[in-house]
Amino acid sequence: MYPCILSTVVNDLVGTAGVLAAIHVSPEGLVLGASPGVDRDEADHWAAVMAALNAVSNRGTEIISRHNAESSPWGHSLIEDRSGRTLIRVGAADGSMLAVVCAKTDHLGEIAFRLVQLADDEFAPTEAA
């Protein structure tokens, strides 16, 4: 159902300056893949958090859509802790989610842009035959 490029995508993201770990989560909140060093329990915890953030983002985009006819049907989230590490979650058109944890970096905009590009390019919904 999902493209078989996940390990390449996740490993490529972790190779980006400042990215510590990455994960891909299905619309149902199931782990589709995680970067090396993220064990199964941690990946499952991430997936639960991503599913909750997705629910909040979806409600937020509904509010935005009422005020902007051109808004995106899926949302993105950014959470920063007190030490400057950041979690970036990007919703994809197929309903799945990509997320990364970044060290304190000046490249957050570039990383977020790359995530959005990946979500748009690699995880577009497939049409049923």
C-alpha positions as CSV (number, residue, x, y, z in Angstrom):
1,M,0.0,0.0,0.0
2,Y,2.8,2.4,0.8
3,P,5.9,3.0,-1.3
4,C,8.9,0.8,-0.5
5,I,11.3,3.7,-0.3
6,L,10.9,4.3,3.4
7,S,14.4,3.1,4.5
8,T,16.0,5.3,1.9
9,V,13.9,8.3,2.8
10,V,14.4,7.9,6.6
11,N,18.1,7.2,6.3
12,D,18.5,10.2,3.9
13,L,16.7,12.4,6.4
14,V,19.0,11.3,9.3
15,G,21.9,12.2,7.0
16,T,20.7,15.8,6.9
17,A,22.6,18.2,9.2
18,G,20.8,18.5,12.5
19,V,18.4,15.6,12.1
20,L,18.8,13.0,14.9
21,A,16.0,10.5,14.1
22,A,13.1,10.1,11.7
23,I,9.9,8.0,11.5
24,H,7.1,7.3,9.0
25,V,3.7,6.6,10.4
26,S,0.6,5.4,8.7
27,P,-2.8,7.2,8.8
28,E,-3.9,4.6,11.4
29,G,-0.9,5.4,13.6
30,L,1.2,2.3,12.8
31,V,4.9,2.6,12.4
32,L,5.9,2.1,8.7
33,G,9.6,2.6,9.4
34,A,12.1,4.4,11.7
35,S,15.7,5.4,11.4
36,P,18.5,3.3,12.9
37,G,18.8,3.7,16.6
38,V,15.0,4.1,17.1
39,D,13.9,0.9,18.8
40,R,10.4,-0.6,18.4
41,D,9.1,0.7,21.7
42,E,10.3,4.3,21.0
43,A,8.9,4.0,17.5
44,D,5.5,3.0,18.8
45,H,5.5,5.9,21.3
46,W,6.3,8.3,18.4
47,A,3.5,6.8,16.4
48,A,1.0,7.4,19.2
49,V,2.2,11.1,19.5
50,M,2.0,11.5,15.7
51,A,-1.5,10.2,15.7
52,A,-2.6,12.7,18.4
53,L,-0.8,15.6,16.6
54,N,-2.5,14.6,13.4
55,A,-5.9,14.8,15.0
56,V,-5.1,18.3,16.4
57,S,-3.6,19.4,13.0
58,N,-6.6,18.1,11.1
59,R,-9.0,20.1,13.3
60,G,-6.7,23.2,12.9
61,T,-6.7,23.0,9.2
62,E,-10.5,22.8,9.2
63,I,-10.5,26.2,11.0
64,I,-8.0,27.6,8.6
65,S,-9.9,26.3,5.6
66,R,-13.0,28.4,6.7
67,H,-10.9,31.5,6.3
68,N,-8.7,30.5,3.3
69,A,-10.1,28.6,0.4
70,E,-6.5,27.6,-0.8
71,S,-5.3,26.0,2.5
72,S,-3.8,22.5,2.5
73,P,-6.0,19.6,3.5
74,W,-3.3,18.3,5.8
75,G,-1.3,20.0,8.6
76,H,2.2,20.2,10.0
77,S,3.4,20.5,13.5
78,L,6.5,21.8,15.2
79,I,7.4,21.4,18.8
80,E,10.5,22.7,20.5
81,D,11.9,21.7,23.9
82,R,13.8,24.0,26.2
83,S,17.2,22.9,25.0
84,G,16.4,23.8,21.4
85,R,15.7,20.3,20.1
86,T,12.7,20.2,17.7
87,L,10.2,17.7,16.6
88,I,8.8,18.4,13.1
89,R,5.7,16.4,11.9
90,V,4.5,16.7,8.3
91,G,1.3,15.2,7.1
92,A,1.3,13.7,3.6
93,A,-1.5,13.6,1.1
94,D,-2.0,9.9,1.6
95,G,-2.7,10.5,5.3
96,S,0.7,9.2,6.5
97,M,3.1,11.3,8.5
98,L,6.8,11.9,8.4
99,A,8.5,13.2,11.5
100,V,12.1,14.1,12.5
101,V,13.8,15.1,15.8
102,C,16.4,17.7,15.2
103,A,19.3,19.0,17.3
104,K,19.4,22.7,17.9
105,T,20.1,24.0,14.4
106,D,19.8,27.0,12.2
107,H,18.5,24.8,9.4
108,L,15.0,24.1,10.7
109,G,13.4,25.8,7.7
110,E,15.4,23.8,5.3
111,I,14.6,20.5,7.1
112,A,10.9,21.3,7.3
113,F,10.9,22.3,3.6
114,R,12.6,19.0,2.7
115,L,10.0,17.0,4.8
116,V,7.1,18.8,3.0
117,Q,8.8,18.0,-0.4
118,L,9.1,14.3,0.5
119,A,5.6,14.1,1.8
120,D,4.3,15.7,-1.4
121,D,6.6,13.8,-3.9
122,E,6.9,10.4,-2.3
123,F,3.7,9.8,-0.4
124,A,1.0,10.9,-2.7
125,P,-2.1,8.8,-2.6
126,T,-2.2,5.9,-5.1
127,E,-5.3,5.4,-7.2
128,A,-7.1,2.0,-6.9
129,A,-7.0,-0.1,-10.1
